Amino acid sequence: MAVLRVDRPGLPPISRLDLPPADLGFAGARLGVADDDTTGRFLGQDFEAAEITATPESAAADLDGAIAAGAGLVILLADDATTLALADHAGDRALILNARARGDALRGADCRANVIHVAPSHAMLADALAQFLVLKRWTRWFLVRGSHREDGALADAYLHAAAKFGATIVEQRLFEDTGGARRTDTGHVQVQAQLPVFTQRAPDHDMMIAADEAGIFADYLPYQTWDARPVAGSAGLVPRSWHPAMEAWGASQFQDRFERLAHRPMREEDYQAWLAVRMVGEAATRTRDADPARLRALMLSPGFEVAGFKGQKLTIRDWDHQLRQPILLTTGALMTSVSPQDGFLHQVTALDTLGVDRPETTCAF
């Protein structure tokens, strides 16, 4: 295997606590390899994952190099556009396991047969939050969306989730990214002054939903709004694939093992890379083979499942190659709930209430 992380230059995060560690994603994959080897040694199997850091400009060449070195399975940590471009570039030479990109288009009109999506989609995250808010009867939402393309895609997922579960968007507002130094005194004071005025005169609402995939403004929203309302989405109550405070279903021991290895808490990219490596290991154990075509066939079969410390086995949707998984609803320090919520039923599995279901998909492999 190879783990290919494509780092795109950009502004640092709003909080220095969110600065990405140098081994982001790679540390999760290392734990996955160790876990695979625990089982593999009894079957004469040995797992390896090359670690490659690339730029958008070098990514295609780096992917070629990994494939030439024998990696027929590539765990990819990249944005939507780069993931699509590299999937097309790889073609039938490699199976791509998407461990970062969340765009619904990658699971829809732009889906590719050589990609399995380990990272949850925007639709899954939005639906997970929507179920919880509807269950609480907090159904009037004031949606604030950022001005970047990925913000619009996330906002569209919240619009769809509201319609799907019976919430009402009372108003949408666009927060324009004007650039600047967000973490200097000047930048901080500017945002403090902007947000109360920006959010005033909104219709009556229960929740403010922030769609800020680019990480420009959402973290400033709590306690800076004009009306005293809770914030959710990209700040406040946040839907995630993983959280370092997770302790249920054996996760405490899992967290401890990761922290001993990496000397830091596990982040979502680490979990998603670990899960991708474990999916490969599970498939290799069952087939006793390393052929990517056979591993792909097993992973996409109805009988394949993998454990993810989320209380139930995780499986792959055959219509868009998305890994089904519960979504954690989290605050900064704690896990508040887990979706799908009780009472949201489905004829196959409650996990398919999160994200795009078979009758809705626009994916055609």
N, C-alpha and C positions, 0 to 999 in steps of 0.2 A: 504494500500500500504506500501511498504518498499523501501527506497532508500539505496542501497548498493554500497558504494564506496570502491574499492580495490586499496590501495596505494602500489605501487611497489618501493622499495628503489632504489635510483639512484643519479646521480650528480645533484646539483642544476642547475637551468637555467642559461644561459650566463649572462642575466641582472637581477639584483636584483628586477627590476620592475615587472618581470614575476614570482616571487616567489608565489606559490599557497597559497591562503588564507585558513585558517583552515576550513571554511564553504563552500569551493568550491563545487558546485553542490547542496549541501543541501540548500543554500540560495535560489537558483532558485526554488527548489521543495517547499520550504515554501511559496514563492509567489504564486506558482501554487495551493497549497492547499487553500490559502486565496481566490484566484480567483474562485476556484471550490465551496467554501463555499458560496460565494456571490450569486450564482445561486441556490446552493443546499438547502439553508435555506428555499426557497419558496416551495421546493418539499419534505421537511422533510428529506433531505440527509445531512450527516455530513462526511467530508473527513478527513482522518488522514494518515500521512506517517511517519513511523518509520525511524530514521536515523542511519545507521550502517557503521562504518569504519572498514575495514578488511585488512588483509595482504593476499598475494596469498596463504599462508599456511593455514590461518584460514577461507578463503572465503567460502568453501563448508559447513563447520560447521555453519558459520554465516547465510548462506542462509537457511540451514535446520531450524535454530532457528527462522528465520523470517517467514518461511512457517508454522512452528508449532504454531506460535503466531497468525496465521490467515491471513498473507499477501499472497494472491493469485496473486498479481501483484507486480513485483519487477522491479524498475527502477535501472539499473545497470550502474555504471561508472567504467569501467575496460578496460584493453588492450585486443587485439584480442584473444590471447591464453586463457586468463582467462574467457573472455565472452563465448567462445565456450565450455570450460570445465564446466562452471556453467550452461549453457543452457542444456547440456546433463545431468548434475547432477539433475537439477530441473525436467526434463521430463515433464509429464503432470500435475505436482503438482502446477506449477506456469507459468504465462505468463511473459516473460522477455522483458522489453523495454530498448533496448541498447541506452544509452545516451552518449557514448564516443567512442567506437571502430569504426574505419573507414575502416578496411580491406575489400577489394572487395571479398576475399574468403568467408567471413561470409555471403555475399549476393549471392555467387555462389556455388562452389562445397561443401562448409562447411555450407550451409544454414540450418536452423532448423525451423520447423513449429511453435515452441513455442517462437520465437523471432520476435519482431517488431523493426526495426532500425529507431530510431529518429535522431541519428547523421548522417550527410551526409557521403557518402563513398568517398574513394580516387578518384574513377572515376568521381563522381559528382564534386568534387573540381577541379580536373585537367581539366575537360571539361569546367567548368565555366571560368577558366583562359584562356584556349585555345580559346574559342569563342571571348573573348575580344581582345586578341592579334592578332587573324586572322582578326577581323574587323578593327583593326588599321594597318593591313598589316605588322606587326612585326612577320614574319613567320619563321625566321632562328634562331633556339634555340641551345644554348650551355648548355647541361644538366650536372649538377654536382650532383652526388648521394652519399649519405653516405654509410658507410660500415655495418650498422645494417640491420637486416631482414626487419624491417618496412620501412626503407629508400628504400630498393629495391622494395617493394610493391608499394610505392608512385611513384618511378621512372618509374615503369612499367605502371602506370596509365597515366603518362605524355607521354610516348611513344605511348600508345594507342590513347590518345587525339590528338597527332600530326598527326597520320595517319588518324584519323577520320575526322579532320577538315582541313587538307591540309597544315600543317606546316612541317618543315624539321628539324630534329635533326642533326646538322652539326658535333657534336662530343659528346661523353659521357666520363666523367672522374669520377674516384672513389676517394673520400676523405676518407682516413683511419682514424678511431678514434684510436689514440694512448694513450688515457687516459690523466691524468694530471689535474692540478688545473687551470681550465679555467678562473677563476675570480681573480687570483692573478696577480701581475705585470709580473711575469715570463710567465704565461700562455698567457696573453694578448699580450706581445711582441712576443712570439713565433708564435701566429696566425697571427699577423701583418706581420711578416717576411715570413710566409709560403704562404699566399694566393696570393700575387702578383706573386710570382714565380710559384705557382701551376697553376695559370690561364693563364700564358703567352703562346704564340705560338698557340692559338686556331684559328681555321678557322674563317673567317668573319661571324659575327652573329649579330642579332638585340637584342637578350635578353639572359641573363644568367638565367636559370631555376634551382633552388636549390631544391633537394629532400632530406630533412633532417628532417624526422619525429622524430628522436631521439633528435633533438635540440643540435647538437654538434658544427656546424660550420656556419650555414646559416646566423645567425644574424651578423657575422663578415664580410660577403661578400660585402655589399654596401660600395663603396668608397675604397675598398681594392683590386679590380680586376686590372689586368694588362691593359686591354683595358677599355675605358670609355663606359661602357654599363650598362643599367638598369638591376636590379635584380628582379626576381619574383619567386613565389612558396612558399618556406618556409621562405622567408624574402623579404623585399621590398614591392612589390604588392602581397598581400596574400589573397587567397580565404578562406572565413570563413562562418560559419553558422550565426554568430552574431558579432556585433562590438559596443562598448559603445558610439560611435559617431553617430549611426543610429538615425535619427529623422523623417524620412518619415512614412506615413501610421499609424500615431498615436503612433509611437515608442517613442516620447519624453516623453509622459505621462507614458508609460510603464517603460522607463528608470528611471524616477523620482520615481515611486513607488518602484522599486527595490532598488534604492540608499537610500531611506528612511528606508527600511527594513534592508539592509545589510551594509550600510555606506561605500560602495565602488562601483565601476562600475561593470556592469554585464559582465561575461566572457562566452565563448562558452559553457562550461560545465553547467553553471547556466541556460543558455537559453535552452539547450537541456533537462535538467532535468525539467525545468518549462513546456516545451512543452509536455513532456511525461505525466506529471501530468494533464495537461489540456486535453490531448487526453482521459485519463481515465475519467476525469470529464465530458467531452462532451458526451462520450459513456454512462456514468451512467445517465446523465440527460435525454438522449433520451430513454433509455431502462427502466429507473426508477428501476434499478436492480443493485446489486453489484456482481453478479455471474461472475467470470472471463471468463468463457466460452462464456457467452452471450455478454460481453463487447468485447472480442476478435472477435467474429463473426460480430458485428456491425462495429468495426474499420476496418475490412478487407472487408467490403461490399462496392459496388460502390457508395452508397449514403453518405458515411461518409466523413466529412471534418472538419477541425479545423482551426481557425484563428491564425496566427502567427506573426502579425505586419510586413508582407512582401508584402503587396499589393494584395494578392490573397489567396484563400483558399488552404490549404494543404491537400493532400490525400495520400493514401498508395497504392503502386504497389502490385498487387496480386501475381505477379510471384516471388518476392523475399522479400516482406514485408518491402520494403524501403519507408520511408516517402518522397514524392516529396516536394521539397522546392526550392525557389530561393537561390542563393549563392551570398554573398556580396564580392566584391573585394575591399580590404582595404589597406591603408597605416597605419602608426602608429597613426595618429591623425584623419584621415578622411576616409569616404567611397568614393571610386572612381567611382564604377559602380555596377550594379546588373546583374547577368546572370540568365536565358538565355537572350542573346542579341537579339535585333530586327533583323529579317531576317533569323534566324535559325528556320526552320519550322518543324512541326511534324504533323502526321495525327490525333493524339489524343490530345496532349497537348505539348506546347513548353517545359514544365518542363521535359518531357521525352527525350529531347536532352541532358540532363545532366545525366551521369551515364549509367548503362547497361540497354539497352532496351529489351523488351520482346523477339525479335528474337535472341538476343545474349546470353541470360541468360543460365548459366549452373546449375542453382538451380533446384532441384527436391525434393519437400517435400514428 
